[in-house]
Amino acid sequence: MTEHIAFTRDGSIATVTLNRPDRLNALTDAMRDRISELFLDMARDDDIRAIILNAAGRGFCASGDVTNMGNFTAVSGRHRLKSAHRMILAIANIEKPVIAAVRGPVAGIGWSMALACDMIVASETAVFSQVFRNVGLVPDGGAIYFLSQVLGVLKAKELVYTARRMPAEEANQLGLVTRLVADDDLDESALELAREIAAGPTFAFGIAKKMFKSMRTPTLETALDAEAWAQGLALMTEDHGEGARAFKEKRKPAFRAQ
C-alpha cells in the first residue's frame, strides 16, 4: 500500500519515510514502486537539495515482505527483483545527496537501501544483517556490490555467509555508517546534516556523486544484472523452499545443497 510510504518537505529538504512500523517496515512491492516514483519525481524538482530516507517505529527495515516467500516462479521472482532494482537505482543515481537515518533492525534489502544512500546516520540501537542465507538466497539490492566497495571482498563474504547481526558500534568502526548517534538524537542529527548539505552547491554535489560512481568497477547496473540471474536461480532451489518453510515455522532450516 502506498500509504506505507510517507513524503514530506521542509524547504529544500525532502523526507521519505517507510511507514509500516507494525511489520518493522518490511518492504512490499507497492512500497518499492512508490519509493522509485518519489525519487524520480525528486530528481526533477530543482527546489529539493537534500533527501532524508528514514522509517517510522523502532526499526528501519527488516528486509522484504515474506508473504509470498517460497511461492515465486522464475517470472514472478524476476519481476519482484527488477522492482527492487529500480528502487535501488533511483536512490543511488539521483544527483542529490541522500541521507539514510537508521535505527533498530537494518536487514536484507533494508540494508541495501541504506547503502545506496550517500551517507548513513545510525542510532546506537541499529543492528545490521545480511539475512538472505537464512532463507537460502543470495543478497539482493546491490548488497554484495556496496559491501565489497566499503569493506573489501573478504569481510563482505563473512557477513554474507554467516548472516550474523552486526551492532552499530562495529558498523561504525568498519566505516559502514557516517555518523553514530544516540537514539534520541537520530532524527535531529540527520536533519542537521541535511540542512548543512542543502545549503551547499547542489549541482557540484551531483557531479561529484557521478565521479564517485565512475571510480567503481563493475558498475552498479552490471552488478544488479548479475544479481538478477543469480537470485533467479536461487529462488528455484529446494534450499530456498526449505528456508522459507523454516522461517514460517520458526525453526532452523536444514539445507541440503539442492
C-alpha beads as a LAMMPS data file, in Angstrom:
LAMMPS data file: protein, C-alpha beads

258 atoms
257 bonds

1 atom types
1 bond types

-500.0 500.0 xlo xhi
-500.0 500.0 ylo yhi
-500.0 500.0 zlo zhi

Masses

1 110.0

Atoms # bond

1 1 1 0.000 0.000 0.000
2 1 1 1.366 3.396 -0.955
3 1 1 0.262 4.821 2.403
4 1 1 3.119 2.793 3.847
5 1 1 5.447 5.407 2.334
6 1 1 5.187 8.970 3.649
7 1 1 6.631 12.027 1.902
8 1 1 7.192 15.429 3.496
9 1 1 9.079 18.600 2.604
10 1 1 10.712 21.256 4.756
11 1 1 12.018 23.916 2.417
12 1 1 14.744 22.372 0.289
13 1 1 14.824 19.135 2.297
14 1 1 12.584 16.199 1.394
15 1 1 11.970 13.215 3.655
16 1 1 10.820 9.787 2.514
17 1 1 9.622 7.638 5.411
18 1 1 8.990 3.898 5.470
19 1 1 5.718 3.780 7.380
20 1 1 4.863 0.194 8.194
21 1 1 6.116 0.036 11.788
22 1 1 3.909 -2.900 12.781
23 1 1 5.963 -5.072 10.394
24 1 1 9.304 -3.360 11.084
25 1 1 8.851 -1.630 7.724
26 1 1 9.311 -4.825 5.700
27 1 1 9.059 -3.753 2.061
28 1 1 6.111 -4.737 -0.111
29 1 1 6.148 -4.487 -3.908
30 1 1 3.926 -1.406 -3.706
31 1 1 6.354 0.254 -1.288
32 1 1 9.270 -0.396 -3.627
33 1 1 7.402 1.076 -6.571
34 1 1 6.341 4.141 -4.583
35 1 1 9.908 4.845 -3.452
36 1 1 11.081 4.614 -7.066
37 1 1 8.382 7.069 -8.159
38 1 1 9.218 9.538 -5.405
39 1 1 12.936 9.544 -6.157
40 1 1 12.279 10.051 -9.860
41 1 1 9.969 12.960 -9.015
42 1 1 12.558 14.474 -6.657
43 1 1 15.239 14.191 -9.334
44 1 1 13.153 16.562 -11.492
45 1 1 12.463 19.048 -8.687
46 1 1 15.268 21.600 -8.590
47 1 1 13.999 23.036 -5.317
48 1 1 14.856 19.825 -3.473
49 1 1 18.528 19.908 -2.497
50 1 1 18.863 17.107 0.068
51 1 1 16.856 13.994 0.891
52 1 1 16.423 12.001 4.094
53 1 1 15.344 8.348 3.947
54 1 1 14.084 7.204 7.343
55 1 1 11.474 4.953 8.930
56 1 1 8.696 5.023 11.495
57 1 1 8.862 2.927 14.656
58 1 1 11.695 1.056 16.285
59 1 1 13.345 -0.395 13.169
60 1 1 14.483 0.895 9.790
61 1 1 13.592 -2.115 7.634
62 1 1 13.534 -5.834 8.414
63 1 1 14.101 -6.787 4.762
64 1 1 11.311 -7.612 2.309
65 1 1 7.763 -8.716 2.962
66 1 1 7.662 -12.506 3.383
67 1 1 4.013 -13.071 2.457
68 1 1 4.817 -14.805 -0.824
69 1 1 8.189 -16.208 0.144
70 1 1 8.668 -19.703 -1.216
71 1 1 5.918 -19.273 -3.814
72 1 1 7.777 -17.458 -6.589
73 1 1 8.101 -18.681 -10.135
74 1 1 11.059 -17.743 -12.328
75 1 1 8.933 -14.988 -13.885
76 1 1 7.367 -13.564 -10.705
77 1 1 10.676 -13.740 -8.850
78 1 1 12.453 -11.829 -11.596
79 1 1 9.661 -9.239 -11.690
80 1 1 9.972 -8.674 -7.942
81 1 1 13.743 -8.341 -8.151
82 1 1 13.550 -5.881 -11.041
83 1 1 11.189 -3.764 -8.951
84 1 1 13.768 -3.740 -6.161
85 1 1 16.492 -2.836 -8.651
86 1 1 14.529 0.146 -9.949
87 1 1 14.229 1.388 -6.380
88 1 1 17.933 0.938 -5.597
89 1 1 18.990 2.659 -8.828
90 1 1 16.588 5.541 -8.184
91 1 1 18.150 6.090 -4.768
92 1 1 21.759 5.576 -5.820
93 1 1 21.650 7.557 -9.076
94 1 1 19.734 10.673 -8.064
95 1 1 22.097 13.622 -8.442
96 1 1 21.318 14.959 -4.991
97 1 1 22.693 13.925 -1.594
98 1 1 20.639 11.257 0.184
99 1 1 20.985 10.582 3.912
100 1 1 19.700 7.372 5.492
101 1 1 18.659 7.668 9.145
102 1 1 18.515 4.159 10.608
103 1 1 17.701 2.548 13.941
104 1 1 16.891 -0.958 15.121
105 1 1 16.858 -3.755 12.518
106 1 1 18.542 -2.826 9.217
107 1 1 18.330 -6.130 7.388
108 1 1 18.342 -7.601 3.901
109 1 1 17.006 -5.190 1.290
110 1 1 16.701 -2.608 4.065
111 1 1 20.472 -2.583 4.458
112 1 1 20.852 -2.380 0.681
113 1 1 18.627 0.716 0.660
114 1 1 20.753 2.376 3.318
115 1 1 23.960 1.501 1.449
116 1 1 22.522 3.027 -1.730
117 1 1 22.340 6.373 0.061
118 1 1 25.287 8.779 0.176
119 1 1 25.523 8.867 3.961
120 1 1 24.160 6.805 6.841
121 1 1 23.378 8.322 10.214
122 1 1 22.855 5.404 12.595
123 1 1 21.324 5.184 16.033
124 1 1 23.251 3.229 18.634
125 1 1 20.309 0.775 18.521
126 1 1 20.902 -0.119 14.863
127 1 1 21.698 -3.751 14.081
128 1 1 22.769 -4.673 10.549
129 1 1 22.448 -8.114 8.979
130 1 1 22.578 -9.915 5.650
131 1 1 19.700 -12.282 6.360
132 1 1 19.453 -13.873 2.904
133 1 1 21.397 -17.035 3.743
134 1 1 18.769 -17.899 6.354
135 1 1 16.224 -18.476 3.591
136 1 1 18.592 -19.963 1.017
137 1 1 19.001 -16.869 -1.165
138 1 1 21.806 -14.626 -2.369
139 1 1 21.916 -10.972 -1.240
140 1 1 19.915 -8.569 -3.374
141 1 1 19.502 -4.837 -3.771
142 1 1 23.177 -4.495 -4.685
143 1 1 24.342 -5.615 -1.233
144 1 1 27.419 -7.503 -2.475
145 1 1 28.370 -4.550 -4.682
146 1 1 28.055 -1.972 -1.893
147 1 1 29.643 -4.059 0.853
148 1 1 32.611 -5.007 -1.320
149 1 1 33.229 -1.347 -2.122
150 1 1 33.358 -0.386 1.554
151 1 1 34.800 -3.484 3.223
152 1 1 36.609 -5.444 0.546
153 1 1 35.634 -8.914 -0.594
154 1 1 36.861 -10.970 2.383
155 1 1 34.915 -9.093 5.060
156 1 1 31.854 -8.808 2.827
157 1 1 31.873 -12.587 2.341
158 1 1 31.953 -13.139 6.099
159 1 1 28.838 -11.021 6.584
160 1 1 27.020 -12.685 3.688
161 1 1 27.957 -16.258 4.586
162 1 1 27.235 -16.005 8.329
163 1 1 24.253 -13.588 8.292
164 1 1 25.425 -12.501 11.728
165 1 1 23.980 -9.445 13.413
166 1 1 26.395 -6.517 13.382
167 1 1 25.854 -3.910 16.118
168 1 1 26.015 -0.229 15.294
169 1 1 29.353 0.311 17.012
170 1 1 31.076 -2.335 14.893
171 1 1 29.453 -0.960 11.734
172 1 1 30.786 2.454 12.657
173 1 1 34.297 1.120 13.221
174 1 1 34.239 -0.617 9.824
175 1 1 33.165 2.555 8.021
176 1 1 29.659 1.320 7.215
177 1 1 27.998 4.350 8.794
178 1 1 28.812 8.032 8.508
179 1 1 27.791 9.112 11.995
180 1 1 26.795 7.132 15.078
181 1 1 24.459 8.951 17.469
182 1 1 22.258 8.321 20.489
183 1 1 18.818 7.020 19.545
184 1 1 17.058 10.131 20.847
185 1 1 19.297 12.284 18.641
186 1 1 18.870 10.339 15.384
187 1 1 16.174 12.389 13.672
188 1 1 17.631 15.762 14.602
189 1 1 21.165 14.679 13.670
190 1 1 20.019 13.551 10.221
191 1 1 18.066 16.778 9.737
192 1 1 21.022 18.883 10.849
193 1 1 23.277 17.128 8.343
194 1 1 20.655 17.539 5.609
195 1 1 20.395 21.275 6.327
196 1 1 24.163 21.651 6.078
197 1 1 24.261 19.803 2.752
198 1 1 21.167 21.533 1.338
199 1 1 22.955 24.860 1.819
200 1 1 25.850 23.651 -0.337
201 1 1 26.442 23.592 -4.112
202 1 1 23.850 21.020 -5.151
203 1 1 24.946 20.905 -8.778
204 1 1 28.574 20.311 -7.784
205 1 1 27.469 17.586 -5.360
206 1 1 25.620 15.875 -8.193
207 1 1 28.719 15.929 -10.369
208 1 1 30.868 14.660 -7.503
209 1 1 28.389 11.834 -6.954
210 1 1 28.782 10.755 -10.570
211 1 1 32.567 10.944 -10.178
212 1 1 32.458 8.668 -7.131
213 1 1 30.338 6.229 -9.099
214 1 1 32.774 6.290 -12.037
215 1 1 35.542 5.034 -9.736
216 1 1 33.726 1.737 -9.154
217 1 1 34.184 -1.363 -11.283
218 1 1 31.945 -3.087 -12.185
219 1 1 29.099 -0.592 -12.303
220 1 1 26.081 -0.950 -10.056
221 1 1 23.947 -1.713 -13.125
222 1 1 26.257 -4.590 -14.112
223 1 1 26.207 -5.951 -10.568
224 1 1 22.404 -5.826 -10.440
225 1 1 22.121 -7.662 -13.763
226 1 1 24.321 -10.447 -12.386
227 1 1 22.263 -10.437 -9.194
228 1 1 19.031 -10.909 -11.148
229 1 1 20.460 -14.007 -12.797
230 1 1 21.834 -15.407 -9.537
231 1 1 18.737 -14.747 -7.445
232 1 1 16.512 -16.196 -10.161
233 1 1 18.384 -19.479 -9.823
234 1 1 18.392 -19.386 -6.022
235 1 1 14.627 -18.836 -5.904
236 1 1 14.099 -22.156 -7.667
237 1 1 16.225 -24.272 -5.319
238 1 1 14.952 -26.709 -2.713
239 1 1 17.166 -24.945 -0.173
240 1 1 15.157 -21.754 -0.618
241 1 1 11.940 -23.732 -0.233
242 1 1 13.292 -25.222 2.993
243 1 1 14.464 -21.822 4.174
244 1 1 11.047 -20.309 3.536
245 1 1 9.291 -23.136 5.375
246 1 1 11.697 -22.914 8.307
247 1 1 11.216 -19.157 8.565
248 1 1 7.451 -19.506 8.705
249 1 1 7.689 -22.396 11.170
250 1 1 10.228 -20.502 13.317
251 1 1 12.836 -23.252 13.231
252 1 1 16.371 -23.664 11.964
253 1 1 16.490 -24.687 8.277
254 1 1 18.066 -27.972 7.242
255 1 1 19.794 -27.086 3.993
256 1 1 20.836 -29.923 1.657
257 1 1 22.691 -28.017 -1.081
258 1 1 19.867 -28.719 -3.509

Bonds

1 1 1 2
2 1 2 3
3 1 3 4
4 1 4 5
5 1 5 6
6 1 6 7
7 1 7 8
8 1 8 9
9 1 9 10
10 1 10 11
11 1 11 12
12 1 12 13
13 1 13 14
14 1 14 15
15 1 15 16
16 1 16 17
17 1 17 18
18 1 18 19
19 1 19 20
20 1 20 21
21 1 21 22
22 1 22 23
23 1 23 24
24 1 24 25
25 1 25 26
26 1 26 27
27 1 27 28
28 1 28 29
29 1 29 30
30 1 30 31
31 1 31 32
32 1 32 33
33 1 33 34
34 1 34 35
35 1 35 36
36 1 36 37
37 1 37 38
38 1 38 39
39 1 39 40
40 1 40 41
41 1 41 42
42 1 42 43
43 1 43 44
44 1 44 45
45 1 45 46
46 1 46 47
47 1 47 48
48 1 48 49
49 1 49 50
50 1 50 51
51 1 51 52
52 1 52 53
53 1 53 54
54 1 54 55
55 1 55 56
56 1 56 57
57 1 57 58
58 1 58 59
59 1 59 60
60 1 60 61
61 1 61 62
62 1 62 63
63 1 63 64
64 1 64 65
65 1 65 66
66 1 66 67
67 1 67 68
68 1 68 69
69 1 69 70
70 1 70 71
71 1 71 72
72 1 72 73
73 1 73 74
74 1 74 75
75 1 75 76
76 1 76 77
77 1 77 78
78 1 78 79
79 1 79 80
80 1 80 81
81 1 81 82
82 1 82 83
83 1 83 84
84 1 84 85
85 1 85 86
86 1 86 87
87 1 87 88
88 1 88 89
89 1 89 90
90 1 90 91
91 1 91 92
92 1 92 93
93 1 93 94
94 1 94 95
95 1 95 96
96 1 96 97
97 1 97 98
98 1 98 99
99 1 99 100
100 1 100 101
101 1 101 102
102 1 102 103
103 1 103 104
104 1 104 105
105 1 105 106
106 1 106 107
107 1 107 108
108 1 108 109
109 1 109 110
110 1 110 111
111 1 111 112
112 1 112 113
113 1 113 114
114 1 114 115
115 1 115 116
116 1 116 117
117 1 117 118
118 1 118 119
119 1 119 120
120 1 120 121
121 1 121 122
122 1 122 123
123 1 123 124
124 1 124 125
125 1 125 126
126 1 126 127
127 1 127 128
128 1 128 129
129 1 129 130
130 1 130 131
131 1 131 132
132 1 132 133
133 1 133 134
134 1 134 135
135 1 135 136
136 1 136 137
137 1 137 138
138 1 138 139
139 1 139 140
140 1 140 141
141 1 141 142
142 1 142 143
143 1 143 144
144 1 144 145
145 1 145 146
146 1 146 147
147 1 147 148
148 1 148 149
149 1 149 150
150 1 150 151
151 1 151 152
152 1 152 153
153 1 153 154
154 1 154 155
155 1 155 156
156 1 156 157
157 1 157 158
158 1 158 159
159 1 159 160
160 1 160 161
161 1 161 162
162 1 162 163
163 1 163 164
164 1 164 165
165 1 165 166
166 1 166 167
167 1 167 168
168 1 168 169
169 1 169 170
170 1 170 171
171 1 171 172
172 1 172 173
173 1 173 174
174 1 174 175
175 1 175 176
176 1 176 177
177 1 177 178
178 1 178 179
179 1 179 180
180 1 180 181
181 1 181 182
182 1 182 183
183 1 183 184
184 1 184 185
185 1 185 186
186 1 186 187
187 1 187 188
188 1 188 189
189 1 189 190
190 1 190 191
191 1 191 192
192 1 192 193
193 1 193 194
194 1 194 195
195 1 195 196
196 1 196 197
197 1 197 198
198 1 198 199
199 1 199 200
200 1 200 201
201 1 201 202
202 1 202 203
203 1 203 204
204 1 204 205
205 1 205 206
206 1 206 207
207 1 207 208
208 1 208 209
209 1 209 210
210 1 210 211
211 1 211 212
212 1 212 213
213 1 213 214
214 1 214 215
215 1 215 216
216 1 216 217
217 1 217 218
218 1 218 219
219 1 219 220
220 1 220 221
221 1 221 222
222 1 222 223
223 1 223 224
224 1 224 225
225 1 225 226
226 1 226 227
227 1 227 228
228 1 228 229
229 1 229 230
230 1 230 231
231 1 231 232
232 1 232 233
233 1 233 234
234 1 234 235
235 1 235 236
236 1 236 237
237 1 237 238
238 1 238 239
239 1 239 240
240 1 240 241
241 1 241 242
242 1 242 243
243 1 243 244
244 1 244 245
245 1 245 246
246 1 246 247
247 1 247 248
248 1 248 249
249 1 249 250
250 1 250 251
251 1 251 252
252 1 252 253
253 1 253 254
254 1 254 255
255 1 255 256
256 1 256 257
257 1 257 258
